[in-house]
Amino acid sequence: MPGAFRSVLGVLRPVSYTFQDGVTSRFNRAAVDPGLGYQFGWVSLDGFRFLQQDTAATLTDGLSQRLAFGLGGPAATLDVAWSGSDVAILDARADREIYSRTWPEIRGRVADLTALSVLSAALERVSVSAAFIRSIRETRLGAGVQTRSNEEIQLPWDVTLTWTGAVVTSYRGSLLAGEGKDPTGDTERGRALHRVSVTSSFAPPFGLGAGLGSPVRLSLIGSYGSERECRVPRARTECVAFVDQINRALSLALDTRVQDVLVGLQASFTDRRSFIGRRIGSTQFQLSVFGQFLLEAGNLLGQGGAFPGP
């Protein structure tokens, strides 16, 4: 029983709690001497708002908290967190209260899935991480005159495969879905990001690497991203898009060392497209070849800090 109890305690991660509370104000019209009470926060809220017959241009009173805990060890972890903030802002435009909450925020990671190596003899290690994040933000203008709300859900993930021969492949992605509401209508938002990368280090075949000082390093990265935002005005059902675009990119990098010179090649292709209005887009291709001298600095002075004699 004591051994099982120690095993349970061994997987518990520390519980952390962060609390922050602060008041700031800014005066723009004339130079003022706030005094020690203002600088150390030993005054009331009106003491931050009024100073030497002057009124603050902006007053911000904010409170934020975060609570996090988790389970896991060297091979796998699971973390759960809650965070929230309440901010009150008073300026020349209006007074606003911003209420934000993030719950749940769940993040999981498996660092070494060696059991999946049975799928292929060349597969050495698999690492996987994923998260689920839900956030809510509400803004109240005036004394309940207008309220705006926004809710978003994010799903990021990462899969990394390590193969024999110093080859590492990685796939990262994320999805975002959100919706907002205000007195004039509703807003819908969606975003998807995908990134695939391959990195390796190898010796050229057929004896081509005989004169090289190091193996050839290869990096190939491809990415795709799409984003769309649309709005549904009151008394309508159609969501009219005001942001609808995609971004695609592909890059290749090769470099090696020839004696004391680092030489390499870089190529990239970028394509951007918008499907709003005039459907403006751009396509760009870049190619560059570079060389960099690798010099090691030695001691130019002789013993005793003097130049050696002839």
C-alpha positions in Angstrom: 0.0 0.0 0.0 2.7 2.6 0.8 4.4 1.8 -2.5 1.1 2.3 -4.4 0.6 5.6 -2.6 4.1 6.8 -3.6 3.4 5.8 -7.2 0.2 8.0 -7.2 2.1 10.9 -5.7 4.9 10.5 -8.3 2.6 11.3 -11.2 1.1 14.4 -9.6 2.5 17.7 -11.0 2.7 20.8 -8.8 -0.4 22.9 -8.5 0.3 26.6 -9.4 -1.9 29.6 -8.7 -1.1 33.1 -10.0 -2.9 36.2 -8.8 -2.3 39.7 -10.2 -4.1 42.9 -9.3 -3.2 46.4 -10.4 -4.4 49.9 -11.1 -2.8 52.2 -13.7 -3.6 55.7 -14.9 -2.2 58.1 -17.4 -2.2 61.9 -17.5 -1.6 63.7 -20.8 -2.4 67.4 -20.4 0.3 68.6 -18.0 3.3 67.3 -16.0 2.4 66.2 -12.5 4.2 65.1 -9.4 2.4 61.9 -8.3 4.2 61.4 -5.0 5.1 58.2 -3.2 1.5 57.3 -2.4 0.6 57.2 -6.0 3.7 55.3 -7.1 3.4 52.6 -4.4 -0.4 52.3 -4.8 -1.3 53.6 -1.3 -4.2 55.7 -2.6 -7.8 55.0 -3.3 -9.2 54.5 -6.8 -10.1 58.3 -7.0 -6.5 59.0 -6.1 -5.4 57.3 -9.4 -8.2 59.1 -11.3 -7.7 62.7 -9.9 -4.3 64.2 -9.4 -3.5 67.9 -8.7 -6.8 69.2 -10.2 -6.2 67.0 -13.3 -8.3 64.0 -14.5 -6.6 60.9 -15.9 -7.0 60.4 -19.6 -7.1 56.6 -19.0 -7.7 54.6 -15.9 -7.4 50.8 -15.9 -8.2 48.5 -13.0 -7.4 44.9 -13.7 -7.5 41.6 -11.9 -6.2 38.3 -13.4 -5.9 34.7 -12.0 -4.6 31.4 -13.3 -4.9 27.9 -11.7 -3.0 25.0 -13.2 -2.4 21.4 -12.2 -1.6 18.1 -14.0 -0.5 14.5 -14.0 2.4 12.8 -15.7 6.0 11.8 -15.8 9.0 11.8 -18.3 7.0 9.9 -21.0 3.6 11.5 -20.8 1.9 14.5 -19.2 -1.6 15.9 -18.9 -2.1 19.5 -17.8 -5.4 21.3 -17.0 -5.6 25.1 -16.4 -8.2 27.7 -15.7 -7.6 31.4 -16.2 -9.7 34.6 -16.0 -9.4 38.3 -15.9 -11.6 41.2 -15.1 -10.6 44.6 -16.4 -12.4 48.0 -16.0 -11.2 50.8 -18.3 -12.3 54.4 -18.1 -11.2 56.9 -20.8 -12.5 59.7 -22.9 -14.6 57.4 -25.1 -16.5 55.4 -22.6 -16.2 53.1 -19.6 -15.7 49.5 -20.4 -15.6 46.2 -18.5 -13.8 43.3 -20.1 -14.6 39.8 -18.7 -12.4 37.0 -20.0 -12.3 33.3 -19.1 -10.4 30.4 -20.5 -11.8 27.0 -19.5 -11.1 24.3 -20.1 -7.5 24.5 -21.2 -6.3 20.9 -21.5 -2.9 19.9 -22.9 -1.6 16.4 -23.3 1.8 15.1 -24.5 3.3 11.7 -25.1 7.0 12.1 -25.5 8.1 8.6 -26.6 5.6 6.2 -28.2 8.1 3.4 -28.7 5.2 0.9 -29.0 4.4 2.3 -32.5 7.8 1.4 -33.8 6.4 -2.0 -34.7 4.6 -0.3 -37.6 7.9 0.1 -39.4 11.4 -1.1 -38.8 12.8 2.3 -39.7 10.6 4.1 -37.2 12.4 4.8 -34.0 10.2 7.1 -32.0 6.9 8.9 -32.1 5.9 12.0 -30.1 2.4 13.4 -30.0 0.9 16.5 -28.3 -2.6 18.0 -28.5 -4.7 20.6 -26.7 -8.3 21.8 -26.3 -8.7 25.4 -25.4 -12.0 27.3 -24.9 -12.0 31.0 -24.3 -14.9 33.5 -23.7 -14.6 37.2 -23.8 -17.3 39.7 -23.0 -17.1 43.5 -23.2 -19.7 45.7 -21.5 -19.8 49.4 -22.6 -21.3 51.9 -20.2 -23.8 50.9 -17.6 -25.1 47.9 -19.6 -25.7 50.1 -22.7 -24.0 47.6 -25.0 -22.6 44.1 -24.6 -20.3 42.3 -27.0 -19.3 38.7 -26.6 -16.9 36.3 -28.3 -16.3 32.6 -27.9 -13.4 30.6 -29.5 -12.3 27.0 -29.4 -8.8 26.1 -30.5 -7.5 22.6 -31.3 -3.7 22.5 -31.8 -1.7 19.3 -32.3 1.8 18.2 -33.1 3.1 14.8 -34.3 6.8 14.1 -34.7 8.3 10.9 -36.2 12.0 10.1 -35.8 13.3 7.6 -38.3 16.6 5.8 -38.7 19.3 7.7 -40.6 18.7 11.0 -38.8 15.4 11.8 -40.5 12.8 13.7 -38.6 9.3 14.4 -39.9 6.9 16.7 -38.2 3.2 17.7 -38.7 1.7 20.6 -36.8 -1.8 21.8 -37.2 -4.4 23.8 -35.5 -8.1 24.6 -35.9 -10.0 27.6 -34.6 -13.7 28.2 -34.6 -15.4 31.2 -33.0 -18.4 33.3 -33.0 -19.2 36.8 -31.7 -22.4 38.6 -30.8 -23.2 42.3 -30.5 -26.3 44.5 -30.9 -25.9 44.9 -34.7 -25.3 41.3 -35.6 -23.2 38.1 -35.3 -19.8 37.2 -36.5 -18.4 33.8 -37.3 -14.7 33.0 -37.6 -12.7 29.9 -38.7 -9.0 29.3 -39.2 -7.0 26.2 -40.2 -3.2 26.0 -40.2 -1.1 23.0 -41.3 2.7 22.6 -41.4 4.8 19.6 -42.5 8.5 19.6 -42.2 11.3 17.1 -43.0 14.8 17.5 -41.7 17.7 15.2 -42.3 21.5 15.0 -42.3 23.1 12.6 -44.8 26.3 11.9 -46.8 26.0 12.2 -50.6 26.0 8.9 -52.5 28.5 7.7 -55.1 31.5 9.2 -53.2 30.4 12.8 -53.8 30.9 13.6 -50.2 34.6 12.8 -50.1 35.6 16.5 -50.2 33.0 17.7 -47.7 33.8 18.6 -44.2 30.4 17.7 -42.8 27.2 15.9 -44.0 24.6 17.6 -46.1 21.8 19.1 -44.0 18.4 19.2 -45.6 15.3 21.0 -44.4 12.0 20.9 -46.3 8.9 22.8 -45.0 5.5 23.1 -46.4 2.6 25.1 -44.9 -1.0 25.9 -45.7 -3.3 28.3 -43.9 -6.8 29.4 -44.5 -8.9 32.0 -42.6 -12.5 33.1 -43.0 -14.6 35.6 -41.1 -18.2 36.5 -42.0 -20.9 38.6 -40.4 -24.7 38.1 -40.1 -26.4 41.5 -39.7 -29.6 41.6 -37.7 -32.8 40.6 -39.5 -30.7 38.6 -42.0 -29.7 34.9 -42.3 -26.8 35.1 -44.8 -23.2 35.3 -43.4 -21.4 37.8 -45.6 -17.6 37.2 -45.6 -15.2 40.1 -45.1 -12.1 37.9 -44.7 -11.6 34.9 -46.9 -8.0 34.0 -47.8 -5.4 31.2 -48.0 -1.6 31.2 -47.7 0.6 28.5 -49.1 4.3 28.2 -48.8 7.1 25.7 -49.6 10.8 26.2 -48.7 13.9 24.1 -49.2 17.3 24.6 -47.6 20.5 22.6 -48.2 23.9 23.4 -46.7 27.3 21.6 -46.0 30.9 22.5 -45.2 33.6 22.5 -47.8 36.9 22.9 -45.9 36.5 26.2 -44.1 33.5 27.4 -46.2 29.9 26.8 -45.4 28.0 26.6 -48.7 24.3 26.2 -49.2 21.2 26.7 -51.2 17.8 28.2 -50.2 14.6 28.2 -52.3 11.1 29.3 -51.3 7.7 29.5 -53.0 4.9 31.6 -51.5 1.3 31.9 -52.8 -1.4 34.2 -51.3 -5.0 34.4 -52.4 -8.0 36.4 -51.3 -11.5 35.7 -52.3 -13.0 39.0 -51.3 -13.7 41.9 -53.5 -11.1 42.1 -56.3 -9.6 38.8 -55.3 -6.1 40.1 -54.9 -3.3 37.6 -54.7 0.4 37.2 -55.1 3.0 34.5 -56.0 6.6 34.8 -55.2 9.6 32.5 -55.8 13.1 33.1 -54.3 16.3 31.3 -54.9 19.7 32.0 -53.3 23.1 30.4 -53.1 25.4 31.5 -50.3 28.8 30.9 -48.9 30.2 31.7 -45.5 33.8 31.5 -44.3 34.3 29.7 -41.0 37.4 31.1 -39.4 38.7 30.4 -35.9 40.3 33.2 -34.1 43.6 32.4 -32.3 45.9 34.2 -29.9 47.6 37.0 -31.9 49.8 38.0 -29.0 52.7 36.2 -27.6 53.4 35.3 -24.0 53.2 38.2 -21.7 50.8 40.1 -24.0 53.5 41.4 -26.4 53.8 40.8 -30.1 56.5 38.1 -30.8 59.8 39.5 -32.1 61.1 39.0 -35.7 
